[in-house]
C-alpha cells in the first residue's frame, strides 16, 4: 500500500500544473489577457511541489515511527544468537 501511495506522487505534480494551466488559459480567454496562463503554470508547480513535499515528510515520519516501535536491532539479535 505504501508503494501505491508514493506512486501517485509522480502524477500529482504534472496534474496540478495541467489543471492550473487550464484554469489560467480559461481566465485568459475570459479577461482577454495573456499572462494568467503563465501564472497558472507557476501556481500549479508550487501547489504540486508543496503537496509532494508534505507527503514525503509524512511518509518519513511514519517510517521513523515504525522503526521506533521496533527497538530490536541487529546487534541485539546477534547477542541472542551467540547465547
PABA-681312 format. One record per residue (C-alpha): x, y negated, z; residue in one letter; residue number from 0. Coordinates in pm, 1 decimal, padded with zeros to 6 digits. Example, Ala and Ser with C-alpha at 12.3 -4.5 7.8 and 13.67 -1.06 7.14 Angstrom:
BEGIN
<node><X>01230.0</X><Y>00450.0</Y><Z>00780.0</Z><tike>a</tike><marvo>0</marvo></node>
<node><X>01367.0</X><Y>00106.0</Y><Z>00714.0</Z><tike>s</tike><marvo>1</marvo></node>
//
This chain:
BEGIN
<node><X>00000.0</X><Y>00000.0</Y><Z>00000.0</Z><tike>x</tike><marvo>0</marvo></node>
<node><X>00286.8</X><Y>-00238.5</Y><Z>00075.3</Z><tike>x</tike><marvo>1</marvo></node>
<node><X>00425.0</X><Y>-00190.2</Y><Z>-00275.6</Z><tike>x</tike><marvo>2</marvo></node>
<node><X>00088.7</X><Y>-00282.5</Y><Z>-00428.5</Z><tike>x</tike><marvo>3</marvo></node>
<node><X>00072.6</X><Y>-00591.9</Y><Z>-00211.4</Z><tike>x</tike><marvo>4</marvo></node>
<node><X>00415.5</X><Y>-00700.8</Y><Z>-00327.0</Z><tike>x</tike><marvo>5</marvo></node>
<node><X>00348.7</X><Y>-00610.6</Y><Z>-00691.7</Z><tike>x</tike><marvo>6</marvo></node>
<node><X>00069.3</X><Y>-00865.1</Y><Z>-00717.4</Z><tike>x</tike><marvo>7</marvo></node>
<node><X>00315.9</X><Y>-01139.7</Y><Z>-00625.8</Z><tike>x</tike><marvo>8</marvo></node>
<node><X>00467.5</X><Y>-01101.8</Y><Z>-00971.9</Z><tike>x</tike><marvo>9</marvo></node>
<node><X>00134.9</X><Y>-01212.4</Y><Z>-01119.7</Z><tike>x</tike><marvo>10</marvo></node>
<node><X>00046.1</X><Y>-01488.0</Y><Z>-00873.3</Z><tike>x</tike><marvo>11</marvo></node>
<node><X>00295.1</X><Y>-01749.6</Y><Z>-00990.6</Z><tike>x</tike><marvo>12</marvo></node>
<node><X>00220.6</X><Y>-01729.4</Y><Z>-01365.0</Z><tike>x</tike><marvo>13</marvo></node>
<node><X>-00153.4</X><Y>-01701.0</Y><Z>-01297.1</Z><tike>x</tike><marvo>14</marvo></node>
<node><X>-00156.7</X><Y>-02012.2</Y><Z>-01078.9</Z><tike>x</tike><marvo>15</marvo></node>
<node><X>00041.0</X><Y>-02204.6</Y><Z>-01339.7</Z><tike>x</tike><marvo>16</marvo></node>
<node><X>-00200.2</X><Y>-02092.6</Y><Z>-01611.8</Z><tike>x</tike><marvo>17</marvo></node>
<node><X>-00510.3</X><Y>-02182.8</Y><Z>-01409.3</Z><tike>x</tike><marvo>18</marvo></node>
<node><X>-00381.7</X><Y>-02525.7</Y><Z>-01306.0</Z><tike>x</tike><marvo>19</marvo></node>
<node><X>-00258.6</X><Y>-02595.5</Y><Z>-01659.4</Z><tike>x</tike><marvo>20</marvo></node>
<node><X>-00602.4</X><Y>-02506.1</Y><Z>-01794.1</Z><tike>x</tike><marvo>21</marvo></node>
<node><X>-00767.9</X><Y>-02737.2</Y><Z>-01545.2</Z><tike>x</tike><marvo>22</marvo></node>
<node><X>-00522.8</X><Y>-03010.9</Y><Z>-01637.3</Z><tike>x</tike><marvo>23</marvo></node>
<node><X>-00595.8</X><Y>-02971.6</Y><Z>-02008.1</Z><tike>x</tike><marvo>24</marvo></node>
<node><X>-00968.2</X><Y>-02984.9</Y><Z>-01935.9</Z><tike>x</tike><marvo>25</marvo></node>
<node><X>-00927.5</X><Y>-03303.6</Y><Z>-01731.1</Z><tike>x</tike><marvo>26</marvo></node>
<node><X>-00703.2</X><Y>-03442.6</Y><Z>-02008.6</Z><tike>x</tike><marvo>27</marvo></node>
<node><X>-00984.5</X><Y>-03384.5</Y><Z>-02253.8</Z><tike>x</tike><marvo>28</marvo></node>
<node><X>-01244.8</X><Y>-03545.7</Y><Z>-02028.4</Z><tike>x</tike><marvo>29</marvo></node>
<node><X>-01038.1</X><Y>-03853.2</Y><Z>-01943.7</Z><tike>x</tike><marvo>30</marvo></node>
<node><X>-00859.0</X><Y>-03883.9</Y><Z>-02280.3</Z><tike>x</tike><marvo>31</marvo></node>
<node><X>-00518.9</X><Y>-03863.3</Y><Z>-02112.6</Z><tike>x</tike><marvo>32</marvo></node>
<node><X>-00204.6</X><Y>-03663.9</Y><Z>-02194.7</Z><tike>x</tike><marvo>33</marvo></node>
<node><X>-00026.1</X><Y>-03632.9</Y><Z>-01860.5</Z><tike>x</tike><marvo>34</marvo></node>
<node><X>-00273.1</X><Y>-03436.3</Y><Z>-01646.1</Z><tike>x</tike><marvo>35</marvo></node>
<node><X>-00184.1</X><Y>-03105.3</Y><Z>-01813.5</Z><tike>x</tike><marvo>36</marvo></node>
<node><X>00178.9</X><Y>-03150.6</Y><Z>-01709.8</Z><tike>x</tike><marvo>37</marvo></node>
<node><X>00065.5</X><Y>-03235.6</Y><Z>-01357.9</Z><tike>x</tike><marvo>38</marvo></node>
<node><X>-00139.4</X><Y>-02914.0</Y><Z>-01360.6</Z><tike>x</tike><marvo>39</marvo></node>
<node><X>00169.8</X><Y>-02711.1</Y><Z>-01452.0</Z><tike>x</tike><marvo>40</marvo></node>
<node><X>00366.9</X><Y>-02871.3</Y><Z>-01169.2</Z><tike>x</tike><marvo>41</marvo></node>
<node><X>00086.7</X><Y>-02824.0</Y><Z>-00913.1</Z><tike>x</tike><marvo>42</marvo></node>
<node><X>00033.4</X><Y>-02464.7</Y><Z>-01025.1</Z><tike>x</tike><marvo>43</marvo></node>
<node><X>00403.1</X><Y>-02389.9</Y><Z>-00990.2</Z><tike>x</tike><marvo>44</marvo></node>
<node><X>00416.2</X><Y>-02541.0</Y><Z>-00643.4</Z><tike>x</tike><marvo>45</marvo></node>
<node><X>00097.4</X><Y>-02366.7</Y><Z>-00528.1</Z><tike>x</tike><marvo>46</marvo></node>
<node><X>00211.4</X><Y>-02029.4</Y><Z>-00661.5</Z><tike>x</tike><marvo>47</marvo></node>
<node><X>00556.8</X><Y>-02064.0</Y><Z>-00511.4</Z><tike>x</tike><marvo>48</marvo></node>
<node><X>00417.3</X><Y>-02159.7</Y><Z>-00172.0</Z><tike>x</tike><marvo>49</marvo></node>
<node><X>00189.9</X><Y>-01855.8</Y><Z>-00176.6</Z><tike>x</tike><marvo>50</marvo></node>
<node><X>00472.2</X><Y>-01622.4</Y><Z>-00278.2</Z><tike>x</tike><marvo>51</marvo></node>
<node><X>00697.8</X><Y>-01757.8</Y><Z>-00002.5</Z><tike>x</tike><marvo>52</marvo></node>
<node><X>00419.3</X><Y>-01721.8</Y><Z>00257.1</Z><tike>x</tike><marvo>53</marvo></node>
<node><X>00362.1</X><Y>-01361.2</Y><Z>00154.1</Z><tike>x</tike><marvo>54</marvo></node>
<node><X>00734.9</X><Y>-01283.2</Y><Z>00162.2</Z><tike>x</tike><marvo>55</marvo></node>
<node><X>00766.2</X><Y>-01428.1</Y><Z>00512.4</Z><tike>x</tike><marvo>56</marvo></node>
<node><X>00459.1</X><Y>-01234.2</Y><Z>00630.5</Z><tike>x</tike><marvo>57</marvo></node>
<node><X>00598.9</X><Y>-00914.2</Y><Z>00482.4</Z><tike>x</tike><marvo>58</marvo></node>
<node><X>00933.7</X><Y>-00971.4</Y><Z>00652.7</Z><tike>x</tike><marvo>59</marvo></node>
<node><X>00763.1</X><Y>-01036.5</Y><Z>00989.4</Z><tike>x</tike><marvo>60</marvo></node>
<node><X>00559.9</X><Y>-00718.8</Y><Z>00950.3</Z><tike>x</tike><marvo>61</marvo></node>
<node><X>00872.8</X><Y>-00517.3</Y><Z>00871.8</Z><tike>x</tike><marvo>62</marvo></node>
<node><X>01052.9</X><Y>-00668.4</Y><Z>01171.4</Z><tike>x</tike><marvo>63</marvo></node>
<node><X>00759.3</X><Y>-00585.7</Y><Z>01398.6</Z><tike>x</tike><marvo>64</marvo></node>
<node><X>00756.6</X><Y>-00227.4</Y><Z>01275.9</Z><tike>x</tike><marvo>65</marvo></node>
<node><X>01130.6</X><Y>-00199.6</Y><Z>01336.4</Z><tike>x</tike><marvo>66</marvo></node>
<node><X>01089.4</X><Y>-00339.7</Y><Z>01687.5</Z><tike>x</tike><marvo>67</marvo></node>
<node><X>00814.2</X><Y>-00089.8</Y><Z>01765.0</Z><tike>x</tike><marvo>68</marvo></node>
<node><X>01055.4</X><Y>00194.6</Y><Z>01684.7</Z><tike>x</tike><marvo>69</marvo></node>
<node><X>01356.0</X><Y>00115.9</Y><Z>01905.7</Z><tike>x</tike><marvo>70</marvo></node>
<node><X>01515.5</X><Y>00455.3</Y><Z>01843.1</Z><tike>x</tike><marvo>71</marvo></node>
<node><X>01809.1</X><Y>00412.8</Y><Z>01609.9</Z><tike>x</tike><marvo>72</marvo></node>
<node><X>02066.9</X><Y>00643.8</Y><Z>01455.1</Z><tike>x</tike><marvo>73</marvo></node>
<node><X>02309.3</X><Y>00619.8</Y><Z>01748.8</Z><tike>x</tike><marvo>74</marvo></node>
<node><X>02052.9</X><Y>00748.0</Y><Z>01998.1</Z><tike>x</tike><marvo>75</marvo></node>
<node><X>01968.1</X><Y>01036.2</Y><Z>01763.9</Z><tike>x</tike><marvo>76</marvo></node>
<node><X>02336.7</X><Y>01118.6</Y><Z>01733.0</Z><tike>x</tike><marvo>77</marvo></node>
<node><X>02370.9</X><Y>01131.3</Y><Z>02113.1</Z><tike>x</tike><marvo>78</marvo></node>
<node><X>02073.2</X><Y>01365.4</Y><Z>02137.1</Z><tike>x</tike><marvo>79</marvo></node>
<node><X>02218.6</X><Y>01593.4</Y><Z>01870.7</Z><tike>x</tike><marvo>80</marvo></node>
<node><X>02554.3</X><Y>01610.6</Y><Z>02047.4</Z><tike>x</tike><marvo>81</marvo></node>
<node><X>02399.5</X><Y>01708.7</Y><Z>02382.8</Z><tike>x</tike><marvo>82</marvo></node>
//
